[in-house]
Amino acid sequence: MRESRKAHANIRLETESLGPEKHRSDCLGISQEHRQNAGATIPMTSSPQRLSVGGCCPALTEIDGAETYFRGLSRTLQHLPHPAIDEVARVLLQTYQEHRAVFLFGNGGSAALASHLACDLGKGTAVNGTGRFRVLSLTDNVPLMTAWANDSRYEDIFAEQIRNFIQPGDVAFAISGGGNSPNVLNGLQVGREAGAYNIGLTGYQGGKMKALCDLCVVVPSENMQVIEDLHLSISHCVFSVVRNQISQLASAAPAHACDS
């Protein structure tokens, strides 16, 4: 069981066939700091493809119909970093088992996804009388967000909420299409200072978010709509894996253990 965010970072992905260290970490969407602090080893489930970010999806100005859009979406889908996505699911399951909390946040479409994933994890994992997932979207309290934006500054709307709740070992889960939104970065910084484990979900080349995350999943595209499409797919994948694991744990546990 973990006592601090360091326990979450005990991971080293075996990717020796992919070339230089920097290239491997960029493809997987796992931060260099995260890899340097790694201790244990988990097996790779697949080998990420080498590609330039944005090279597998047409630019917004090149999309002239459904066929072009979905062809680009399909190509990007083939290059998602599956090991990093699987690791997000593992971390969230561990967080649930340790009765820690997850705080999700983002702007615009990412704010909607933060609420969506919080809903899925909070309700959808309540199976077979299991304990409840402690998860909260920081985008849902509009009065609180606007109060901080008006009385302080918009860049602090997530950071100040995180200060109210975050504990060492909790998860700060940031969603940002480009990875450079100041309020998202500030939220991650506060999470890091408090001893949280930072997860990022982004696109393009990861932006500044990557440096603040212990684990960052980067969708390899420069088309924001495709990035957001696949962010939703990734969140559904992660939720499905976590729900399945919780259901299996509940089925294997004695009946009285589910009442706690």
FENZIJO-V828378 format. One line per field, one symbol per residue. phi: phi as a letter, one per 40 degrees, with the letter a starting at -180 (. if undefined). A space follows every 10 residues. Layout:
phi: ???
//
This chain:
phi: .cbacccccc abccbccchd dcccccccgb ccccccccbc bbcccabccc acdgcbaccd cccbiccccc ccccccdcbc cddccccdcc ccccccccfc bbbbaibfdc cccdcccccc ccbcccbfgc ccccbacccc ccdccccccc cbaccbccdc ccccbcbdgc bcbbbadbgb cdcccccccc dcccgcccbb baafbggcdd cbbcabcbcc abbcccdcdc dcccccccdc cccccccccc cccddccccc
//
